[in-house]
Amino acid sequence: MRNKSVLKAFGIMLFVTFILTWVIPSSVMGNGVTIGKIAPTGWADIFTSLEIVAQYFLKPAIFVLFVGMFYGVANKSGALKGVVDYLVSKFKKKKGLFVIITAIFYALVTALTGMYLQLFMFIPLSIAVLLGLKYNKVQSVLATVGASTIGLLAAIFNSMINAMASTDANPYLWIKIVLLVVLVALTVLYIIKVAPKKEKKEEKEESIMFIPTARAAKKKVNVKGLSLAIILGLIFVVFVLGLTPWKNADAFANAYTAIKNVKIGNFNIFNSILGTFEVFGSWTYNSLYPTIALSIIILAISTRLSFGEMIESAIEGAKKVMGVAILSAIISLVVIFALNSGFVGTIINIISKNGNIALATVASFIGVPFMTEETYAIQYIMSGLYYSVNNKELLSLYGLIIQTTFGTVMLLAPSSVLLMMGLAYVEEGYGKWLKYIWKFVLATFVAVLIAITVATLI
């Protein structure tokens, strides 16, 4: 991966985490928080952590490789250029409208479905169109990755928080809705009104991993991209159905069973050909891989790519995103170091043990950069706050605090997986992103504090 700035930022984050394991004592949660001894990360522990990465954190990386293969085929066929050129021509005089549509799409999808890293499937196309409309790379990242992170911050429903708080209700719903609307509007205005200053030796804006190119063939092939648009639309529908944690998925389960049981004679045709897919509402990465692979085959056939061209372009696409895939996996070293040491629980306990909500918010802001996925932030930090204070009535409020602080921090932290993937994809420097985004993050921070204050008072 050529983006040394992103690697350097991640390296600094990992080094800071490593040092903190040598400085702050560990803690054990359960009937309170027990502060123990310092549990430093040793030389051998680094390699043990890499083994943990290989065992438990490779699924997003494999997903990125499949996305790379898909766009490799889409670009080779000329379909990507066809879709991008069409959208650029339609929105050329309405650039702001496309930003509005893009930001709302990514924010709303994440807020309503919980899809986050999986939206990387659609980000390369969106970024290519935004660059074609003469927005720069950091603006494009904010409109896609940033908007999705805002959706995560103001997610309308979070099943894990509800499970931790032992409630079926949706507490603070109106606060989340208002926060989502305000921050999406802020995102759009910031992209349209604020552009970073160009540097003298700045690279061309189109320097991204998949630059839309025309179909190269002996015989002229006119590919307008309709097949790619349809396939991406169907992928989106399937992703939403599969990844959204539906409250009642009985209809999907019944339909799945019925389809599996379809026979021609004694032959279970669909069950035998398609194999075992997970039921809609409970999909994991295991069901995303075959979905994308099937989409690649259909795209190649519909755009008249030969089998050899499909394989060659898929491999080339995977090679292009290899660095992004590896980065998405090794970022998890931060949370592995932190959890193995237990220093985050100690920080949370020291700051929040008197039960003050403001201090609990501070503790969450400090703790979430070390939790690279929201799942770990909710489980670990929410437990830390609860065991430090031992008040079940505050669990829903703690959930809101963690959700909003996690989303805010993931707009700029080097441990933010989707952000670092986005910057690596567009080959943009982390420092330039910070220079551009800090005012937006400050405004988001203020909005989050107001939301937490209102939730505390009601």
Secondary structure, DSSP 8 states (H G I E B T S, - for coil): ---HHHHHHHHHHHHHHHHHHHHS--EEESSSEEE-------HHHHHHHHHHHHHHS-HHHHHHHHHHHHHHHHHHHTHHHHHHHHHHHHHTT-HHHHHHHHHHHHHHHHHHH---GGGGGTHHHHHHHHHHTT--HHHHHIIIIIHHHHHHHT-S--HHHHHHHT-SS-TTHHHHHHHHHHHHHHHHHHHHH------TT---TT-SSS-------SS-----SHHHHHHHHHHHHHHHHHHS--S--HHHHHHHHHHHT-EETTEEHHHHHH-----TTS--HHHHHHHHHHHHHHHHHHTT--HHHHHHHHHHHHHHTHHHHHHHHHTTHHHHHHHHHTHHHHHHHHHHTT--HHHHHHHHHHHGGG-SSHHHIIIIIHHHHHHHH--GGGHHHHHHHHHHHHHHHTTT-TT-HHHHHHHHHHT--HHHHHHHHHHHHHHHHHHHHHHHHHHHH-
